[in-house]
């Protein structure tokens, strides 16, 4: 998985009653665009994320 600052991270949850999480990548801490990513989610939380197989990056034009 590769990302750049400004890209969006989408996390699909496979748990009943738990909504999906979407946020903007505000910092890439790994080398060459690799995780971990500091993500500001739409609910206001800012979290350091190592995305799993239930996540994908949506690139935005830079």
MARBA-3410 file (N, C-alpha, C, O; in Angstrom, 1 decimal):
62
0.9,-1.2,0.0,0.0,0.0,0.0,0.9,1.2,0.0,1.8,1.3,0.8 ~ 0.6,2.2,-0.9,1.3,3.4,-1.0,0.3,4.6,-0.9,-0.8,4.5,-1.4 ~ 0.8,5.7,-0.3,-0.1,6.8,-0.2,0.8,8.1,-0.1,2.0,8.1,0.2 ~ 0.1,9.2,-0.3,0.7,10.5,-0.2,-0.2,11.4,0.7,-1.4,11.1,0.9 ~ 0.4,12.4,1.3,-0.4,13.3,2.1,-1.5,13.9,1.3,-1.3,14.3,0.2
-2.7,13.9,1.8,-3.9,14.4,1.1,-4.7,13.3,0.6,-5.9,13.5,0.3 ~ -4.2,12.1,0.4,-5.0,11.0,-0.1,-6.0,10.6,1.0,-5.8,11.0,2.2 ~ -7.0,9.8,0.7,-8.0,9.4,1.6,-7.9,7.9,1.9,-7.7,7.1,1.0 ~ -8.1,7.6,3.2,-8.0,6.2,3.6,-9.5,5.8,4.0,-10.1,6.5,4.7 ~ -9.9,4.7,3.4,-11.2,4.1,3.6,-11.0,2.8,4.3,-10.3,1.9,3.8
-11.7,2.6,5.4,-11.6,1.3,6.2,-13.0,0.7,6.2,-13.9,1.3,6.8 ~ -13.1,-0.5,5.6,-14.4,-1.2,5.7,-14.4,-2.1,6.9,-13.5,-2.8,7.2 ~ -15.5,-2.0,7.7,-15.6,-2.8,8.9,-16.5,-4.0,8.6,-17.5,-3.9,8.0 ~ -16.0,-5.2,9.1,-16.8,-6.4,8.9,-17.5,-6.8,10.2,-17.7,-8.0,10.4 ~ -17.9,-5.8,10.9,-18.6,-6.0,12.2,-20.0,-5.4,12.1,-20.1,-4.2,11.7
-21.0,-6.1,12.5,-22.3,-5.6,12.4,-22.5,-4.4,13.4,-22.0,-4.5,14.5 ~ -23.0,-3.4,12.9,-23.3,-2.2,13.7,-22.1,-1.2,13.8,-22.2,-0.2,14.4 ~ -21.0,-1.5,13.2,-19.9,-0.6,13.2,-19.7,0.0,11.8,-19.7,-0.7,10.8 ~ -19.7,1.3,11.7,-19.7,2.0,10.4,-18.3,2.0,9.9,-17.3,1.8,10.6 ~ -18.2,2.3,8.6,-16.9,2.4,7.9,-16.3,3.7,8.4,-16.9,4.6,8.9
-14.9,3.7,8.3,-14.2,4.9,8.7,-13.5,5.5,7.5,-12.9,4.8,6.7 ~ -13.6,6.8,7.3,-13.0,7.5,6.2,-12.2,8.7,6.8,-12.7,9.3,7.7 ~ -11.0,8.9,6.2,-10.2,10.0,6.7,-9.2,10.5,5.7,-8.9,9.8,4.7 ~ -8.6,11.6,6.0,-7.5,12.1,5.2,-6.1,11.8,5.8,-5.9,12.0,7.0 ~ -5.2,11.4,4.9,-3.9,11.1,5.4,-3.2,12.4,5.5,-3.0,13.2,4.5
-2.7,12.7,6.7,-2.1,14.0,7.0,-0.6,13.9,7.2,0.2,14.9,7.2 ~ -0.1,12.6,7.3,1.3,12.4,7.4,1.6,11.0,7.0,0.9,10.1,7.5 ~ 2.7,10.8,6.3,3.2,9.4,5.9,4.5,9.2,6.6,5.4,9.9,6.4 ~ 4.5,8.2,7.5,5.7,8.0,8.3,6.6,6.9,7.8,7.7,6.8,8.3 ~ 6.1,6.1,6.9,6.9,5.0,6.4,7.7,5.5,5.2,7.5,6.6,4.7
8.6,4.7,4.7,9.4,5.0,3.5,8.7,4.8,2.3,7.9,3.9,2.1 ~ 8.9,5.7,1.3,8.3,5.6,0.0,6.8,5.4,-0.1,6.3,4.7,-0.9 ~ 6.1,6.1,0.8,4.7,6.1,0.8,4.0,5.0,1.6,2.8,4.8,1.5 ~ 4.8,4.2,2.2,4.3,3.0,3.0,3.9,3.4,4.4,4.3,4.4,4.9 ~ 3.0,2.6,5.0,2.5,2.9,6.4,3.7,2.9,7.4,4.7,2.3,7.1
3.4,3.5,8.5,2.1,3.9,9.1,1.8,5.3,8.5,2.6,6.1,8.1 ~ 0.5,5.6,8.6,-0.1,6.9,8.2,-0.8,7.6,9.4,-1.4,6.9,10.2 ~ -0.6,8.9,9.5,-1.3,9.6,10.5,-2.6,10.1,9.7,-2.5,10.8,8.7 ~ -3.8,9.7,10.3,-5.0,9.9,9.5,-6.0,10.8,10.4,-6.1,10.5,11.6 ~ -6.6,11.8,9.8,-7.6,12.6,10.5,-8.9,12.0,9.9,-9.3,12.3,8.8
-9.7,11.3,10.8,-10.9,10.7,10.3,-12.0,11.7,10.4,-11.9,12.8,11.0 ~ -13.1,11.4,9.6,-14.2,12.4,9.5,-14.9,12.7,10.8,-15.6,13.7,11.0 ~ -14.7,11.8,11.8,-15.3,12.1,13.1,-14.4,13.0,14.0,-14.8,13.2,15.2 ~ -13.3,13.4,13.5,-12.4,14.3,14.2,-11.2,13.7,14.9,-10.3,14.4,15.3 ~ -11.2,12.4,15.0,-10.1,11.7,15.6,-8.9,11.7,14.7,-9.0,11.7,13.5
-7.7,11.8,15.3,-6.4,11.7,14.5,-5.7,10.5,15.1,-5.4,10.5,16.3 ~ -5.4,9.5,14.2,-4.9,8.2,14.7,-3.7,7.8,13.8,-3.8,8.0,12.6 ~ -2.7,7.2,14.4,-1.7,6.5,13.6,-2.2,5.2,13.2,-2.6,4.3,14.0 ~ -2.2,4.9,11.9,-2.8,3.7,11.3,-1.8,2.9,10.5,-1.0,3.4,9.7 ~ -1.8,1.6,10.8,-1.2,0.6,9.9,-2.4,-0.2,9.3,-2.9,-1.1,9.8
-2.8,0.2,8.1,-4.0,-0.3,7.4,-3.9,-1.8,7.2,-2.8,-2.4,6.9 ~ -5.0,-2.5,7.4,-5.1,-3.9,7.2,-5.7,-4.2,5.9,-5.9,-3.3,5.0 ~ -6.1,-5.5,5.6,-6.7,-5.9,4.4,-8.1,-5.3,4.1,-8.6,-5.4,3.0 ~ -8.7,-4.7,5.1,-10.0,-4.1,5.0,-10.0,-2.6,4.6,-11.0,-2.0,4.7 ~ -8.8,-2.1,4.3,-8.6,-0.7,4.0,-8.0,-0.5,2.6,-7.4,-1.4,2.0
-8.4,0.7,2.0,-7.8,1.0,0.7,-7.5,2.5,0.7,-8.2,3.3,1.4 ~ -6.6,2.9,-0.1,-6.2,4.4,-0.3,-6.8,4.9,-1.6,-6.7,4.2,-2.6 ~ -7.5,6.0,-1.5,-8.1,6.7,-2.6,-7.2,7.8,-2.9,-7.2,8.8,-2.2 ~ -6.4,7.8,-4.0,-5.5,8.9,-4.3,-6.3,10.1,-4.8,-7.3,9.9,-5.4 ~ -5.8,11.2,-4.4,-6.4,12.5,-4.9,-5.4,13.2,-5.8,-4.2,13.0,-5.6
-5.8,13.9,-6.8,-4.8,14.7,-7.6,-3.9,15.6,-6.8,-4.5,16.4,-6.0 ~ -2.6,15.5,-7.0,-1.7,16.4,-6.2,-1.1,17.4,-7.1,-0.3,18.3,-6.7
END
